[in-house]
Amino acid sequence: MLETVHVDLPGRAYDVRIGPNLLAQAGTHVSPLVSRPKVAVITDETVGALHLATLEQGLSAAGIAMQALYLPAGEATKCWEQLERCVDWLLDQQVERRDVVVAFGGGVIGDLVGFAAAILRRGVRFVQIPTSLLAQVDSSVGGKTGINARQGKNLIGAFHQPSLVLADTAVLGTLEPRDFLAGYGEVVKYGLLGDSDFFEWLETQGPALAAGDMTTRIEAVRRSVQMKADIVVRDETEQGDRALLNLGHTFGHALETATGYSDRLLHGEGVAIGCALAFELSARLGLCAQEEPSRVRAHLRTMGMKTDLSDIEGDLPDAAGLLTLMGQDKKVVDGQLRFILARGIGQAFVSSDVPSDVVLGVLSDALRDR
């Protein structure tokens, strides 16, 4: 059941291998990359407790020794303090440029450890072993690494491609339902931005996927990764097409900042709400029919996901405050916010020509419904 997506970047090409039980086979996959039989693994406390022993056995079967560092779980770990801790520990392990660092966890660990690998000795190789659905379909692929700042999400970082990605789909069975559905927000995004057939497939297969059907899960991860790989190869450093991958993120990142990167709103939940808002904005601008945002919301609700601002507990800033937070987004160019809008499901495009009063109207109405 192993699927492989090749990310064909000149000089930095790598495979994303997708299927069950890859942790137990990790040594076989990693051994061609190591110059000496040892790796440094950085994980979080939750993933480590569940899966580190399996990974260690998988590496040991190929004669590869492992040292591991455990970090706290959660978005707040993507910070300067934990970055310094990672780099300091890797230097203590005497990691050399030809060695391999393993990022073993969800998107937080992948982003943080990838950034540590990017700056350690001006760049060491690293392997992504993503353990969440969100990381498997999105953050582990494409080489974006980084940490959050007080001013906003992912504002400090580097492009640093992994040497290999191992997406063990059996691990998804240990996720809490909320975490799995948060990752599903990124899966839906791929259908919404560029593949209406995939979105239609998800409308019928989504419940089976959520219920644990392995064949469906592998296919959803494969199609998501293939779409991202195709876009990354065309536009590695986000000068054009890659910005499409940020559908829902301009709204979502502002909501994450407003909720303090806490459990009030997980990243994928912010993306899902952001996608619904992006389609609502597109409809108000006359770009797509009003039926389109309704269809997006209907599917998210069918899957039991957060869909509207009313699904976020606690206080939020007013519309003007949220718009200010959106202005800190990395997608601001010459002071102009770039939005990912859509002419329909599967037809996203980038625009800087969005009147702020229309955005304020969408946010005000969404807040009024809380």
Buried (B, 14 or more C-beta within 10 A) or exposed (E): EEBEBEBEBEEBEBBBBBBBBBBBBBBBBBBEBBEEBBBBBBBBBBBBEBBBEBBBBBBBBBEBEBBBBBBEBBBBBBBEEBBEBBBEBBEEBEBEEEBBBBBBBBBBBBBBBBBBBBBBBEEBBBBBBBBBBBBBBBBBBBBBBBBBBEEBBBBBBBBBBBBBBBBBBBBBEEBEEBBBBBBBBBBBBBBBBBBEEBBBBBBEBBBEBBEEBBEBBBBBBBBBBBBBBBBBBEBBEBEEBBBBBBBBBBBBBBBBBBBEBEEBBBBBBBBBBBBBBBBBBBBBBEBBEEEBBBBBBEBBBEBEBBBBBEBBEEEBBEBEBBBEBBBBBBBBEEEEBBBBBBEBBBBBBBBEEBEEEEBBBBBBEBBEEE
